[in-house]
Amino acid sequence: MIDELTSEIPTPADIYSLTADIPVPVMPDITISDDCNSEKDIFSPKERKAWDKSLEARCDFQYHLRLTRRASTNFITIWQKSVFGKTLTEIKSDDAMVPYFVEHILPVIQEMIGYNLEHGDWAIVTTPMRRHKDRNFASMITEQLAGFLHIPFYFDCARCRSKQRVGAVFDPHNVPVENNVIVFDDFVTTGSTILAMKNMLHSLGKNPVFFCGINNKL
């Protein structure tokens, strides 16, 4: 009986023949690379990533007249930031957008303030030119608005001491002699720019009223 049982136990030679066709697994190379051992300067300046224009704010120009208070300042906007539509870069670079802004903003100013602005003590300005000084989108719109409103346009009314938008301080440059001043900006986000304009004009005894094209904040 024992001989019958032991005869069924495979010998080492039999085991080898049975497992010869089983592939041997290849172990991954876990050698530590030189990059892991090299010392890196964590305080070295990092390269700035390219500007992803796909994430830029857009506007579909659906009419959305709105009175907003932001940064302790009241202002009126015509359009609202949207998911689809033209990017702000596309808007500013398109010459056809200048008369489009004028066409839609002009009747709002006339209705809010009055159609006979030329008989009052009014002027119109825009915010400081941080960029695009040769072709400033907001200035082009404001100049055309002045022509239709029959009031003076004061180019480069204020200048910014620094390029920062938050906490900006503006210095007077070409200030209107008129007491009532319409301030136009093509778009508004935090309201810091119009707040700086309000502070500057108030310090000069002026009465500013703010109109903006696109409310760049949902």
C-alpha positions in Angstrom: 0.0 0.0 0.0 2.8 2.4 0.9 4.6 1.5 -2.3 1.5 2.4 -4.3 1.2 5.9 -2.7 4.9 6.7 -3.0 4.8 5.7 -6.6 2.3 8.5 -7.3 4.5 11.3 -5.8 6.4 13.1 -8.6 10.1 13.2 -8.6 12.1 16.4 -9.0 12.7 15.5 -12.6 9.0 15.1 -13.2 8.3 18.5 -11.5 10.9 20.2 -13.8 9.4 18.7 -16.9 5.9 19.9 -15.8 7.1 23.5 -15.1 9.5 23.9 -18.0 6.9 25.7 -20.2 5.8 28.2 -17.5 7.4 31.6 -18.4 9.6 33.2 -15.8 8.3 36.7 -14.8 10.6 39.6 -15.6 11.1 41.8 -12.7 10.9 45.6 -13.3 14.0 47.7 -13.2 13.9 49.5 -9.8 17.2 51.2 -10.2 17.1 54.7 -8.7 17.8 57.3 -11.3 20.4 60.0 -11.0 17.6 62.6 -10.9 16.4 61.3 -7.6 19.9 61.6 -6.1 20.7 65.0 -7.6 20.3 68.0 -5.4 17.8 70.6 -6.7 17.6 74.2 -5.7 14.0 74.6 -4.5 14.4 78.3 -4.3 15.5 78.8 -7.9 13.1 80.9 -10.0 10.6 78.9 -12.0 9.8 79.6 -15.6 6.5 81.3 -16.2 4.0 79.1 -18.0 2.6 80.2 -21.3 -0.7 82.2 -21.2 -3.5 79.8 -21.9 -6.0 81.9 -23.8 -8.6 79.2 -23.6 -9.1 80.1 -20.0 -9.6 83.8 -20.7 -12.8 85.5 -19.9 -15.4 85.7 -22.6 -18.6 87.6 -23.4 -21.5 86.6 -25.7 -22.9 90.2 -25.7 -26.4 89.3 -24.4 -27.8 92.5 -23.2 -27.7 92.6 -19.4 -28.0 96.1 -18.0 -27.0 96.1 -14.4 -26.2 98.5 -11.5 -23.5 97.0 -9.3 -21.7 98.1 -6.1 -18.3 96.7 -5.8 -15.2 98.1 -4.0 -17.4 100.8 -2.4 -18.3 102.2 -5.9 -21.5 102.1 -7.9 -21.2 101.5 -11.6 -23.4 100.5 -14.5 -22.5 97.6 -16.9 -24.1 96.6 -20.2 -23.0 93.0 -20.7 -22.0 90.1 -18.4 -19.1 87.7 -18.5 -20.1 84.4 -20.1 -18.9 80.9 -20.8 -19.1 81.2 -24.6 -18.4 84.1 -26.9 -15.4 86.3 -27.8 -12.4 86.5 -25.5 -11.4 89.9 -24.1 -8.3 89.8 -26.3 -10.4 89.2 -29.4 -12.7 92.0 -28.4 -10.0 94.5 -27.9 -8.2 93.6 -31.1 -11.3 93.9 -33.3 -11.8 97.4 -34.7 -15.5 96.7 -35.4 -16.1 96.3 -31.7 -15.4 100.0 -31.0 -18.6 101.3 -32.8 -20.5 98.3 -31.4 -19.7 99.4 -27.8 -20.6 103.0 -28.6 -23.9 102.1 -30.2 -25.0 100.2 -27.1 -23.5 102.3 -24.3 -24.6 105.7 -25.7 -28.3 105.4 -25.1 -27.7 104.1 -21.6 -25.7 107.2 -20.7 -28.2 109.5 -22.3 -31.1 107.9 -20.5 -29.4 107.8 -17.1 -28.0 111.3 -17.2 -30.0 113.2 -19.8 -30.0 113.8 -23.5 -28.8 117.4 -23.3 -25.4 116.8 -21.6 -23.8 119.6 -23.7 -25.9 122.1 -21.8 -24.5 120.9 -18.4 -21.2 120.9 -16.8 -20.1 117.4 -18.1 -17.0 115.8 -19.5 -16.0 112.2 -20.2 -12.7 110.3 -19.5 -11.5 106.7 -19.2 -9.2 104.8 -16.9 -5.4 104.9 -17.1 -3.7 103.2 -20.0 -1.5 100.4 -18.5 -1.0 98.7 -21.8 -1.8 99.3 -25.5 -1.1 103.0 -25.3 -0.9 103.5 -29.0 -4.2 101.7 -29.6 -6.2 101.9 -26.4 -9.5 100.2 -26.8 -11.3 102.1 -24.0 -9.9 105.4 -25.1 -11.2 104.8 -28.7 -14.7 104.1 -27.4 -14.7 107.1 -25.0 -13.6 109.5 -27.7 -16.5 108.5 -30.0 -18.9 108.7 -27.1 -17.8 112.2 -26.4 -18.6 113.2 -30.0 -22.1 111.8 -29.9 -22.7 113.3 -26.4 -21.3 116.7 -27.5 -19.1 116.9 -24.4 -15.3 117.2 -24.0 -13.1 114.1 -23.9 -10.0 114.4 -21.8 -7.4 111.9 -23.1 -5.1 110.3 -20.5 -6.9 111.9 -17.5 -5.1 109.8 -14.9 -1.8 107.9 -14.7 -1.1 104.9 -12.5 1.9 104.8 -10.2 2.4 101.1 -10.7 1.1 98.3 -12.9 -0.8 96.6 -10.1 -4.6 96.7 -10.2 -5.5 95.9 -6.6 -4.7 98.9 -4.4 -3.8 101.1 -7.3 -3.2 104.8 -6.8 -3.8 107.2 -9.7 -2.2 110.6 -10.2 -4.1 113.4 -12.1 -2.7 114.3 -15.5 -5.2 115.8 -17.9 -8.1 116.5 -15.5 -11.4 118.0 -16.8 -12.3 121.5 -15.8 -15.9 120.4 -15.7 -17.2 119.3 -12.3 -19.3 116.3 -13.5 -17.2 113.5 -15.1 -18.4 110.4 -16.9 -15.8 107.7 -16.4 -16.0 104.8 -19.0 -14.1 101.5 -18.8 -14.4 98.7 -21.3 -14.7 96.0 -18.6 -14.6 95.8 -14.8 -13.6 92.8 -12.6 -12.7 93.7 -9.0 -13.7 97.4 -9.1 -10.2 98.4 -7.9 -9.6 100.6 -11.0 -12.8 102.6 -10.8 -12.3 102.9 -7.0 -8.9 104.5 -7.7 -10.5 106.8 -10.2 -13.2 107.8 -7.8 -10.7 108.6 -5.1 -8.6 110.7 -7.4 -11.6 112.7 -8.8 -13.2 113.2 -5.4 -9.9 114.6 -4.1 -10.1 117.2 -6.9 -13.7 118.1 -6.1 -15.2 116.3 -9.1 -18.4 114.3 -9.3 -17.8 111.0 -11.2 -20.3 108.6 -12.7 -19.1 105.2 -13.8 -20.2 103.2 -16.9 -18.5 100.0 -18.0 -19.0 97.7 -20.9 -18.5 94.1 -19.6 -19.0 93.0 -16.0 -16.1 90.5 -15.9 -17.3 88.8 -12.7 -20.2 86.3 -12.3 
